[in-house]
Amino acid sequence: MSSTAARARDASRSRPRWWAELPLIAAVYAAYSAGRLLVAGDTTSAVRHAHAILRAERLLHIDPEHLLNSAFTQAAWLGVPACFAYATLHYVITPGVLIWLWRRHSGHYLFMRTWLMISTLIGLVGFTLFPTAPPRLLPGGSGFHDTLAQYASFGWWGADASAPQGMGGLTNQYAAMPSLHVGWALWCGIMLWRYARNPLARALGVAYPLLITLVVLGTANHYLLDTLAGALVMGVGLLLTRPARRLVARVRTAFAGAAVQDAGASAAGTGAPVSTAGTGTPLGAVRAPVSDAGAAAAAAGDVAVAGAGGRAVEVAGPGTAVRTGHPLPAQRHSTETIRPVRR
């Protein structure tokens, strides 16, 4: 077998099962969408927070939103493609990059998928604690134009963010801070830059987050500080990913160890075979019944029990496997012998 075929076989074996990944990703996105809806409705606070952001930007001289929004509103050749990009790309590019990682770079997929999920949930916390009205929904006199509403006749979206027409009630429009449009685009760009081999794909990895930043500002859906907050959320999510994966691994190990210990104790009392398949530990079996003394010693761990037929069975300590050993010498006066196992 060639080295290429061997690598492909190993990658296929290490790749997470799609039927386990799809429900997990769907559950996280459903929780994110439901969470946005649950915190919707605080219009007064959202508008107050929006004005506070604008004042901060003017103080820092970083308020390009008016200039970009005017350009996108006056020039349809800019505004219409921007509306399509805002309403479409995060539904297509982000899942597409995730599938590409799963198929072509499965060794990195779990870490990167966890990073994306944690960052999304952090963004939900931001929407809850700091509801913010986007520029296009500020009261008259703010100087912003609703580009999506202006060009709604060109696409399927309405005046309610990127939701299809008639479905505005299924989205929370006051969730501008942070901008996960920019956060997700940044994640996609990093994946392409880091793992793509094609120079064009890597260049797209650089261009995509910059393009989405211009789109969300020009369509008056976010402030510049929103976009910076979206990048910050991705940074915090990255820092939390490794500890989160370690925590999940500890929980899985604890549950697997408890399952093996319970199965070993039950089998030691009944003589039934024990299988630990699926718990992450080797298969094991108890081949013979043991006496009360044998069961007590087995519960203490690190003993070998020779039961019927002279077969030796090692009953390991808590959290480890139960496995069959080698035959022990026949015993004259007992059908059952207990001796320490030498490590």
N, C-alpha and C positions, 0 to 999 in steps of 0.2 A: 504493500500500500504506500502511495506517495506521501510525502510530508504534508502536502496541501490537503489531500483527502483526510489525513489523520487529524490535522488541525480543524477541518470542517466538522469531523465526527465529534471531536472533543468539545467544540463550541456548541454543537447541537445538544450534547448531553448536559452541559452546564447552563444552557439557556433556561430561564424560568418558563414554566408552562403558561401558554397564552390563556388557557381557560381559568387559571388562577389570577393572572394579571388583570384581565379585562374587568371582572367584578370589583376588584380592589380600586382600580382607577375610576371606574364609574361611581363607586361609593364615595370616594373623596370628592369628585366633582359635584355629585349630588348634594353632599354636605355643604360644600362651598356655595352652591347656588341657593340652597335653602337658607343658609346663614345670611346671605345678602338680603333675602326677602324678609327675614325675621327682624332685621335692624332697619328696615326701610320706614320712612314716614316722618322722621324728625326733620322737617323742612327748615324750621327756624334755626336750629343749631347748624344744619348743613350750610345755609346761606351765610351765617355768621362766621363759620370756619373758612368759607371761601373768601370772604372779604379780608380776613386776617392773613390768608396766604398771599393775596394780591398786595396788601400793604407791605408784607415782608419782602416780596420780590421787588417792589419799587424801591424800597429802602436799600436793597442790595444791587439794584440796577440789573436785574436778570428777569425781565418781563417781556419776552418776545411774542407772547400769545396774541396780542392785538395785531401786530404786523403780519404774522403768519395767517391768522384768521381772515384778515382783510384780503390777502392774496388768494386764499382758497375760495373765498366767497365771490370775488369778482371774476376769477378765471375758472370757467367750468372745466377746462382741460387739466387743471390741478385739483379742483374740488371733487369732481366725480370719481376719478381713480382713488383719491384719498378716502372717500366714503366707502368704496368697495373694499379697500384694504382694511379699513377699520372694522367693517362688518363681517369680514370673511377670514382674513389670514390667520388669526389666532385659533380659529376652529380647524384649520387645515395644516398649517406649518407645525404647530406644537405637537399634535398627535403624530404627524408624519415623521418628525425627528425622533420621537419616542419609539416608533416602530422601527425606524432605521437603526437606532441603537440596539434594540432587542435582537434584530436579525444579524447585524454586522459587527457589533461590538458588545456581545452579551456579557463579557467579563466586567464591563463598566456599567452595564444597564441598571442594576439594582441600586447602586450608589447614586447615580444621576437621577433616576426616577424618584428615589426618596428625597433628594434635594428639591426637586420640583414640587413634590407634594407638601413638604414642610413649609416651603416658601409660600405656597398658595394658602395654607392655613394661617400663616402669619399675616398675610394680606387681609384675610377675613377678620382677624383681630383688629387690624387698622380700620376697616370699614365700621366695625362696631363701636370702637372708642372715639373715632374722629370722623363722623359722617360729614361729607363735603359735597356741596353742589358744584357740578362742572361749570365752566365759564358760560356755556350756551344756555344754562338754566338760571342765570342770575337775572334779577329784575331789570327792567328797562333803564337805560342810562349807563349801563356798564360798558357798552361799546362792542359787545360780542354778538356774532350772528350764528344761528344754528345751521351749520352747513349740512348736516344730515337731513334736517327737515327741508331745507331749500332744494336739495337734489334727490328727495325721496322718490320722485317719479321715475328716476333712472334705475332704481333697484328695488329690492324686496323690503328694505328697512323702512321704518316710519320715523316719527319724531321722538320715539322712546329709545334713545341710545342705539345699539346695534340690533335690537330685537326686531323680528319681522313685524310687518304692519298688523295691528290688531292684537299683538301679544305683549304690549308694553307693560301689562300688569304682572308679567312673569319675571321682571327684572327690577333691580334697585338702581335708579338713576343717580342717587346721592352717595355713590361709592367711588368718588374720584381719587381719594387718598388712601393708599398708594396706587399708582398705576400698574396693575398687573399686566396690562397690554405690553408695557415696556419691560416689566420684569420677565415675563415669559419669552419675549423676543430676545432679551439678553441671554437667557438660558439657551435658547436655540442657537444663537450666534456663537456662544462658547462651545457648544457641542460640535458645530460644523468646523470651527477653527481648530479645535483640538484633535478631532478624529477623522475628518475628511482628508483624503489624499489628493483630490483634485484641486488645483489652485483656484479654479472658478468657484467651487463650492466653499472654499475657505474665504474667498473674497465676499461671497454672499453672506457668510457668517459675520463679517464686519459690517456690511451694509445694512443688513436686515434690522438690527436694533436701532440704528440711526434713522432709517426710513420710518419705522413705527413711531419713534419719538416725534419726528416732524408731522406725521399724520395726526397723532392725538392732540398736538398743539394747534395745528392748522384747522382741525375740525371743531375746535373749542370744547373738547371732551376732557382735557386735563390741563393743569398748570405745570410749569417747568419744575416746581418743587415736588409735584406728584410723581413726575418721571424719575427724579433723583431718589425719592422715597422708594419707588419700585426697584431701583437698582440696589438700594440699601437692604430691602427685604430679602432679595436674592443672596446678598452677602451674609446676612444673619442666618438664613436657611442653610447655606453651605457650612457655616461654623457648627450648626446643630446637627448636621446629618450624621457625622461619625459617632457622636455620643448616642444619638437615637438608634443607630444600627447596633451598637454595643448593648444597649438596653434591651432591644428586641431579642438579640442572641441570648442574653442571660435568662430572659423569661422563657424562651423556648427550651433552653437547657434544663431549667428548673422543672418545667412540666414533663419533659422527656425522662428526667431522672426519677421523678415521682412515679411515673407510669411504670418504669422498669422495676422499681423497688416494690411496688404493689403487686405486679405480676409475679415477681420472684417469690415473694412471701406467700402468695396464694398457691403457686405451684409446689413450693416446698412442703406444704401441708397436704396436698392432694396427689402429688406425683404426676400431675398432668404436664404435657410439654408446654414450654413458654416460648413465645415468639415475640421479639422486640422489634420486628420490622416496622419501619416508619417512624421510630422514635429517635433515629440517629445513632443507635448503638448496635453492636453485632448481634446476630441471632444467637439464642441460647436455648437450652432445654434441660429440664430436670427429668432424669430417666427412671428414678426409683423413689418410692416413699421413704420417709425418714421417720425416726422416732421423735418423741418430745424433746429429748436431749439434742438430737441432731437438728431439729428445727430451731431450738434456742441458739445453738452454736451458729447455725446458718444465718439467723437474724443478726448476730453480732458481726458477721462478715468474715472474709478471709479464712474459710474452712473448706475442706473437701469431704464429701460424703460418698462412701462406697455403699451402694444399695444392692438390690437384687441383681445377680449376675456379675457382681464384682466391678461394675462400672463406676468410675469416679466422676463426681459432679462437683465443680467448683461454684460455690455461691459467693459472689463477690460482694464488696461493701455497697453501701447506698449509692445510687446513681450510676452503677456500672453494670456490665452485662452479666448474665448467668450463662455459663457455657459448659459443655461436656468435656471432661478430661480424659486421662488414659486409664486402662484397667489397673486396679490395685491388687496386690497379692491376696489370695483367698484367705479368709479368716476361719479358724476352726470352731470357735464357740459363738460366733455372732454373724448374723447376716448383714450387719451394718457397722461400719467403722468410721470414726471421725478423726481426722488428723490435720494439723496446721498445714497450710500451703506455703511453700517456700517461694519468695519473690526473687 
